[in-house]
Amino acid sequence: MKNMKSICCILASALMCVSIASCGQKKSSTDKKNETETTTEATTKANTIEMFAEKDPDAATKAPEEEKETEPAPAFDNAVAARSGDAFLAVNDSNWWIQYWGDKSDPLCYDAGVVHITGDGEYTVSVTTDTDGYRYATTQDTTDQLTPSGIGFAAVIIKDGATVLPDAVITIKDVKVNGESVELTKKNYTNTEEGNIRSNIFNEWVSDDALPSDAKSADGALYDGGNPTEINDGSYSAQIVNGSDFSNWKDIVVTFEVKGAGTL
């Protein structure tokens, strides 16, 4: 009996060890889930890499596409710049973009009517939008047309006039917009601005009661010692035209007379 009990104890111990070993090797459901996710993620990454690699197997050996050459801008030989002693029509549209200030970089420089002052007499200055140079400068296309709307500024200017023609006086005689003369509502005056002689046609920055101290006309000075003279009776202005006459313009032509320059 004792032997029989001993054998039973040995068998029971063996079964317990097998059970304990089996429990130690068993994975929990959480472990299985993590292992499955790790395997799936690795497989997905591998497949993704393979798909991108197979998308263009020759990508590494392909040469980059050649950049398309940009056609150079066309050249126009009718750009006009004002020189010392020249008179020109300085103008800006209401957006202060379409302009001419005597420079070849301005959109309205093409076929600009610039004239050299040779002494007392009558002269004409002008700007036009009817040129391929203007059309290309404003639309990048010589077959398209951008019409200026409104007026922001206009004046007849003699470049370096304060030096070469210090006594010259400008009298505006006529202003044509698109070939038609517009009403001159007030008298113009002449003054010096940044070394140039100027006669404003439309300048909203100067009020009638605050004209420049050196303002003068063909009839004389408008100020004496800072006080208005007899001729400065309110009839002179920096705005001698109505802005509404420039609603949609293509050409502006100004005729003016110069006195005090003598004969050069």
Disulfide bonds with the S-S distance in Angstrom:
none
